[in-house]
Amino acid sequence: MKTEPTNQLTDTKALERFADEFMAEQQTTDLAVPGAAIVVVKGDKVLLEKGYGYADKERQIAVDPGKTVFRIGSVTKTFTAAAVMQLVEKGKIDLHTDINKYLEEGIRIRNPFDQPVTMHHLLTHTTGFDVTIETMDDYHNDLTKFVSLSDYVKQRMPDVVRKPGESYMYDNFAFVLQGYIIERVTGVPFHQYMKQNLFQPLDMMNTDLLLTDEVLGHLAKAYMDGQALDPYAITPTESPDGGMNATAGDISKFMIAQLQDGVYQNRRIWSEESIRQMQHYHVAIHPRVEDATYGYEGSFEPEHNNGQKVITKGGDLIGFSSYMWLIPEQKVGVFITYNNSSDLRSAWFNAFMDRYFPSTDPSAEPVPLNTPQEQLRRLEGEYSDARIRVALTTITAVGDGELLVESLMGKQKVIQIGPLLFEDENGKLLAFKENDDGSITYFKYMNPVSYSQKITTPMYEDVPATSGYAPYIRHLQLIGVLKGNDEKFEPTRAMTRAEATAMIIRILGVQLSQEPVKFEDTAGNWAAAQIQTAVQLGIVKGKSDSAFGPEDPVTRQEAALMIARGFKEQIANYPAELRPDDIGLSGPTDEWALAEVKTMVALGLHGPEVAPSEAGTVDYHSRRELTREEAAALFSTTVNRLILQIQ
């Protein structure tokens, strides 16, 4: 049952007071922002358009919602999807055709499945693409550098690793690809198409995908940890997934058109059918846990939807955050943007929805189910987040209608409130996806941007459960760091330099280099791209100017040096009380690796083969060849302590 608003939005003075009081209250909390702009629309009218705080604190320039430009990050995706739907109307794009049709010669989707990747999959984050990781190199201060969509797509095209349409994983690259396809089918640059077909018809005169002089003259300063940041460029330059620069006032015009069946100021921008498709949830793991429309997603805080159908889009860039949501059946749209990275937007969403659309449905209180524990066993298992592979979750049935969820966030009991639907004590929902044969492959919980996938790979047959290294080996197996023979691990075999290098690159998740190999003996090697990537990152060096020795055993001190180089930023951020200089080593270590070996000991990056003596010294066995089981311990503890920060 839908609820009706109890505090009428048409009382604009009351709405403004509510927003003023909310912003004033939040400025005394850790959600405080330097400056923000809020707009609220209903039907074809703007009910609130107001700025708060400063676009530039140092110069005391106040936020003007009609003039101050913010970088709205992934809210751009909604506009990209809207452009795609225009081209669907014109017959230039088919939602359900293999997108290889639209790609230039030399660019193809690497897809091992029978199901092709379609525009529908791109729009709904269900491509099955492997995750693409943006690096700090994608953010730079050269505002004149231009990286085209074509070049970016050629360099970054990911593999399809899950069946298209099977699972949801928030996918920046999918929207870059949409922008590229828009260029391909229209023959004009993406930013030009957007300006001519969306921004100008909507009178969005202060919006652009490029950092023009006009944009820079009105751009709010970005702030991080209270410090102002210099303007920066992103890659690709006209990013369809996150590159828009816009005022809050301009966004209000887009929301009005979306809420008026595609019409703005008597100008039709989209057909009614396009609007229906954009506002319909095409993907949902459960009716109460919605994933994606064409251009929008489920809310960050669905428990505050309060019975309303809500479609949302959040966006982040360094020093900026934004959030747009529509309640189509109420013809209401809200947008907030600000110039730091606090979670003010979630607090504003919760406060606004609870004030103007409170839940009055008595059936909203869940009724627990008591499904027998034995029937819940099929939900048990180890799951890996599709977007953050190192984020593992173990689910165990602990009673009738009860599951225990163990993850990075600790242990949480959830109670069944419906078929395949559970709720924790804070009202957060967990939902499972059931296959046609009744098996379970995915669940979604606490992470609005990705499903987690059940891992069914058995443990290696040559690793005894009683081995002190078994937990480390299993951990790396679960997060996809270990590759090769699925049955045998060969735990006592010496690890090669190629294997160690490849594992570090997999853990870092960086884009593989496409440069020619530096070392002659890596040409044709299975890990050639990983080795070249590590060379370019300064993680590894050759044994000579022309030889790397990929199949040579790696020593323990060499591996320590690789870890120290590959994770130097994480090590630098480790607590100061852990002082490697205080470590007393016994046994020989070469001078060139002494500091790195001490760091490994200080941070506990090793397995049971390293233990302090009665005298308090530690033998790291530095010059010994690193066995594969010892490597598993080294890399598993690296993931936990340096990436996940589990002490």
N, C-alpha and C positions, 0 to 999 in steps of 0.2 A: 504494500500500500504506500503510495507516495504521500509525503507530508506537505502541508500547505504552510507557507511562511507566516509566522505570528507577528513579526515586526516588519511592517511594510517598507520596502526599499524606496518607495516613492517619497518618503519623508527625507528629502536630501539633506536638510540641516541636521537631523538626527544621525544620518549616515556619516556626515562629515565629523560630527562630535565623536562618534564611535571610533572612526579611524584615527582622529587626533589623540584620543585617550589611549588607544592601543599603541600607537607609535611612541607616545610620551612614556608609557609604562615600560616598553621594551628597551628604551634607551638607557634604562638603569640595570639591564641584565646583560648576559653574555651574547645576546642576540642584537645588541646595538649596532647600528650602521652609520657610516658617515653621511650618506644621503640616500633618498629613496623617492620613488614616484608610484602612486597608486591610481588606477582608474577602475570605475565600476560602470557598466552599461546595463540597460534593460530595454529590450526592443530596439528601437532606433534612437534612443536617447542616452546621452552621457549623464549619469547621476553624480559621479564624483570624478574629478581629475585634479590631483593635488600633489605637490612636491613637498618633501620633508628634508631638512638638513642641507648638507652641502654637496654640490658636484665637485668642488675643490675646497677642501678645508683650509689649506694654507692661504688661499686668496679670498676666502670667505665668499665664494660664489654659490648662491643658493640654487637648489634644484628647481627648475621650471619644467613642469610635466609636458609642456608643449614645445620646448626648445632644447632641453638637456637630453643628449644622446647617450644611451646606455648600450653596452654590448650584451645582447640578449641570449647568446649561446645557443643551446639546442632548441629554444623556441623557434629558431630558424627552420627546424625540420617541419613544423606545421605548414609554413609557407611553401617549402619545397614540395610537400605533398599536395598542397592546394594548386601549385603550378602543374604537377603531374595530372591532376584531375581535369584541369582545363584541356590538356592535350589528349586525354582519354575521350573527352567530349568531341574533340575534333577528329578523332579516329587516327591520330598519330601514334598513340600508345595503346597497347592491349594489356589489360591487367593480368591476363592469364597465359600469355605467350612467353616462351623461353627468351630471356633477355639477351642471350647471345645474338639474337636478331638485330639488336640495336648497337652492338659494339663494333668498333673499327677492326680492320684486319690486324691480326697479331695480338688481340686481346680476347681471351676466352675464359669462361668460368671453369675451373677445375672441379668437377663434380662427379663422384663415383656412383651416385644414386640414379635410379631410373627417373625420379621426379626432377624436372628442370627447375631452376630458380626463375621465378616470375616477378613482375612488378608488384603483384599482391604480396609476395614474400618480402620484397624490399620495404614496402610501406608498413608492414606489420612486424618487422624485426624477427621474421621466422625463416630467414634464408638458410640457416644452418652453417653460415660462414664461421670459420675459426675467428676468434677474437683478434682484432687489430689494436695494437697498443700505440697511443700517441706518446711521443717522447718530448723532452724539453727542447729538442732541436726543431720541433714543429712550431715552437713559439720563439720568435726572434725579433731583434730591434731594427732590422733592415726593412724599413717601410717601402722601399722601392723594389724589393725582390718580388718577382711574380712566378708562382708555381701553378701551372695550368691543371685543370681537372684531368685532362688526358694523360699528362705526365704522371700525376699522382696515382691514377687508377692503374697505369702500367706498372708502376713501382710497388704498389701496395696490395694488389689483388690477392685476397686470402683464398685458401682452399675451403671447399664445403666439407665439413666434418660430421654433420648431423643431417638426416634426411630433411630437405626443405619442407616447411610446413609443420614439422613435428614438434618443435619446441620454440620457446620465446627467449631471445637474448638481445638486449638493447644493443643496437648495431649502428655506430656512427658511419662506418664505411658504406652501409646500404644506402644511406642518404647522400653521401658523396656520389655514389654510382647513379642515383636518380638525377642529380644535377648534371652529371656527365651525359646521361641519356637525353635530358632536355636539350642540351647543346647539340647532340647528334641529330635529333629529329627536327629541330627548328633551324639549325644552321647559324644560330647567333650565340654569343657568349652567355653563360648562365646569368650573370648579373644584369646584362642588358635585357634578357627576356623578362626577368623579375621586375625590373623597373618599368618596362613598357606594358606589361600585362597584369601586374598586381599593384605595384606601388603607385603608379600614376593614376590608374582608374579608381583607386581607393583614396586618392588625395593624401597619400603618405609621403609628403614632400620632404620630410626630414629623415628618411630611411634610405640606407644604401648597404650593399654588400662589400663595398670597397672603402678603405680608409682615405677618403678624399680630403682635401684641405678643408672643405666645408664641414665634413663630419668631425675632423680633428678639432676644429674651432669650437665645437659645441659638445665634445665628448667629455663625459664625467671622468674624473680621475679614478683609477682603480686603486684599491687599498688592500694590503695583505699584512696581517698582524699589526695594524695601525700605521703602517708605512706606505706612502704613496709610491706607485709604480710608474715607470715611464711607459708611454704608448708602445705597444708591441704588435707585430704582425703574426698571422697564423698560417698554417699550411693545410690544404691548398689555399691560395690567396682569397678566392671567392667561395668560401666554404659553404656548401649547401646544407651541411650538418650543424653549423654553429657560427656562421660568420656575419649575421645581420647586426647592423647598428641602427637603433631606432629610438624614437621618443615614446613615452607612455601614451601620449595623445594620438600618435599614429597607430599604435596597437589597438586603441579603442575603435578605430574605424574598421579594422579587420574583423574584430569581434562582432561589431554591429552587422556587417555583411554576412558573417557566418550564422548569426541568429535570425537574420531576415531572409532565410532561404536563398542566400547567394546574391542579394541585391543591396547596393549601397547608393543612396541619393538617386534612386530611379535608374541606376545603371546595373545591369545584370553582369556579375563577375563569374558566377558558376551556376550551373543548372541546379534545380531542386534535387535531382538524383545524385549529383556530385556531393551536395551538402549532406544528403542522407547517408551516403557511403562514408564520408569523413566523420560523421557523428555516431556511426554504428560500430559496436565492438565486434570486430571480426575474429578476434582471438581472446579467449578467456580460459584459464585452466579450470575455473569453476564460475558459475554465474555470479557469485559474490566476490570473486577475485579476478577482476577484468584486467586484460593486458593491453590490447592495442586496437585502435580504429585505424583509419588512414590518416595519420598525422597527429593523433593524440594518443595518450595512454591513460591507464587507471591512476587514480590519485595516490599521492604519497601516503595519505592517512585515510584509507577507505572507511575506517570506522567512524569518521566524521562526515561522510557523505549524507548520513542521516536520512536514508531512504530515497535520496534524490539520485537520478542518473547524472553523473558528473564525468566530463572528459577534460583532461588536463595536459599541460606540457610544461616541463621545467627546463631551465637552461643554466649552464655554468660556464664561465671562462675565468681565467685567473683574475681575481679581484672583482668579479661581477656574479650576481645571481638573479634569476628571474623566475616567475611562475605565472602561467595563464590557465584559467579554468573557465569552462562554460557549463551552464546548467540549461541545456537546450529546451527542455519542457517548460522552464520558467522564463526563457528568453533573457537569461542573465549571464553576463560575462565579467570576469574580474582579472586584473593584471597587476602584478607588483614587480618592481625591478629596483636593484640597489647596487652600490659599488663596494661591496666586500663579499665574503663567502660565508656569512652566518646562515643559520637556518631560520631566519625571520619569516620566510615565505610559508613554512609549515605552520608556524604559530598563527600567522595571519589567516591562512586557510581554515584552521580549526576554529579560530575565534569568529570569523565571518560566518561560517556554516552553522555553528552552534547558536549564533545570535539571530540570523535571518532565516535559517532553515532547520530549526531544531527538530529532533526526532520526537514524534508523538505517537509512534506505533507501539502499542503494548506488546505486540508479538516480537519486538526487537530483542527482547531478552532471550538468549539461546536456551534451548532445552537439551541437556546432555543426553547422549545416547550411551547405551551400555553394551555395545558390541562386544561379544566374548573376545578375550585376549587372544585366543588361538586364531580367530578370524582376522586379527590385525597383523598377524605375522608377515603377511605378504607385503606390508608396508615397510618392514624392517630392512635395514641395510646401510651401506656406506654410500654417500652421495657427494658429488663434486659440483660446485657452482660452474655453470657453463661459461660464465664471463670471467670469473676469478678462480682458476683451476685449483689454486692452493687452498681455497676455502672449502674445507671438508665438513660434512655433517653426518653424524651417526644417529639413526632412529631405531628405537627399541620399544616394543609393546610391553608396558609395565603393569597393565591391569585392564579390566573391562572398560572399553572406551577411552583408554589413556595411553599416550605415547610419551616417551622421554626423548627430547631433542638435545643432542650434545654437539656444540659447534664452538667457533671462536668466541662467541658471546656467552659461553658458559652452558649450563644445563637448564633446560626449560621444560616443564611438563605442560602438555596440551591435552585438552578434553574434546572428545568428538561431539560435534553439534549437528552433523549432517553427513550424508554419504560422502566419503573422501574429504570431509571438511572438519578442521579442528580449530580450537581457539585457546590462546594462552590467557594468563591471569590479567594481562593488560589489554585484552580485547583484540590482539593481533591474530590474523587468520593464517592458517596453514592449509594448503589444498594440494591434493595429489592428482596426477593425470593417469587415468586407467586406459590400458590398451584394449583392443578388441578381444584379446584372449584372456582378459582379466588380470594380466600382469601389470606391474607398476614400474614406470620408467622415470618419471619426473615428479618433483614437488616444488612449491613456491612458498617461501616464508621469510619475512623480515628483509628481503631484498626485492624491491619493486622492479628491478631491471633485468632479472634473469631467473630462469628455472635452475634447479639443481638436478643432476642426472645420476641415476643409480648406477653404481659400478659393479659389474658382475664378473670381472676378471678374477680368476682364482689366484691364490698365492703360488709362487714358484715352487715346484715340487722338490727342488734341491735345497730349500731353506727350511730347516726344522722350526716348528713353532716354539721350541725351547731356546732357540738361538737368541743371544743378547742383541743381535743385529736385526732380527725379524721385524720389530716395529718400525725401524728406520726404512728398511727395504719396502715394506708394505706401504708406508707413507708416500715414498717417491713413486711407487707403482700406481697408487690411487690418483695422484695429481698429474700423472702423465709425463713425468720427467724421465722415467726409464723406458727405453725403446729396445726392440730387438726380439729375441727368443721369448715367446710367451710362457714357455714351460720351465726353462732352466735359467738360473741367474748366474751360476758359477761364482759363488760368493768369495772364494779364496783366490780366484785368478787376479793377477795384477791388472789394474785399470790402465788403459792407454791414455796418452795425451789427447787423442781425438775424442775419446769417450768423456773425459773430464771436461774438456772444453765445451762439447755439445751440451752436457748437463747444465753447465753454468748459463749458457745462452738460453736454454729452455726455461730455466728458473727466472731469468731476467725478463723473458717474454719480448725481447726486442726484435725488430724487423730484420730479417736476414739480409746480408749484403748481396748485391748483385754485381759487385766489382770483380774483375779477374783476380784469381788467387795470387798471392804474393810468393808463396813457396812452391817450388816445382813438385815436391813430393806430396802435395795435397791435391794436385789436379786429379780428378776422377775419384778421389776419396769420398766415402759416404758422408763425411762430416765437413766437406770442403767449404760449404757456405757458412757453417757455424764457426769454423776456424778463422775464415777471412773476417767475419763479423767481429770475433773476439780480438783479432789483430788490430782492426781499425779502432776498436774501443780501448785499446791499450791493456787488455786483460792478459794476453799471452804474447810471447816472443818466440822467434825461431831458435833452433840450435846453432844455426849459422845464417848467413845472408840468403841462402837458397833452400835450406832444409828446415822443416818443422819437426820431423820425426813423429808423424801422427800415430803410428802403431807402436812406438816405444813406450815402455812403462813410465808412468808418472810417479815421482817420489812424493812422499808426504809433505815435504817442505815446499816442493814445487806447487802442489795443490793449495797449500796455505797461501802462497803468494798469489795464485790465481783468484782465490776467494777475496783476499784483501784488496786486490785491484778491481775486481768486478763489483764489489759491494762497499766501496770506500765511503760513499755518502751515508749509507746505513750505519757503518761502523763509527763514523764521525759523530753520529747523533746518539750513540749509545751512552748510558749513564757514566758520568765522570768518575764515580767511585770505583769502577772497574779499571784498574791501572795495569796494563801489560808490563810496565817496567818493574813492577813488584814481583813478577813471576820468576821463580827460580827453576831453571831448566837443568836436568841431568841428561847425559847422553849428548852426542855431538849434533850440532846444527850449524850449517854454514852461515857465515856472517851476513850474506846477502838476503837470507830468509829469517834472521833472528827476530826482528821486530814482528814479522808476520806470524811466525810460529807462536810467539808469546801472546799475540792477539787472539789466536785460535784458542789457546788454553784459557785466557782470561774470560772469553765469551762462552766457553763451554762448547766450542764447535768441534766435536769429536765423539767417538764412541767409547765403549768400555775398555778399549785397549789402552786408554790414557787414564792414569789414576795417580794421585799424589803418593809419594813415598812417606815413610814414617818421619823423615826429616823435612817433609813439606815441599820437596822438589818434585818436578814432573818430567818424565821422559816421554817426549812426543814421538820418539822413533823417527826423527826427521828425515834421515837419509834412506830409510827403508822404502821399498816400493809400496804404494798404496793399493791395498786389495779392494775388490769391488764392494765387499760388505763394509769395510772401513769408509770407503767413499760414500756409501749410502748414509752412514751415520754423519759424516761431515756435511753432506748436502742437505740432509733432512733437518739437522740442527740449524743450518744456515737459513733455511726457509722459515722455520719456527721463530728463531730469535731475531734475525735481521729484517725479515719481510713482515711477518705476522706479529712480531714483538711479543712473543710468548716467552716468559722468563722460565 
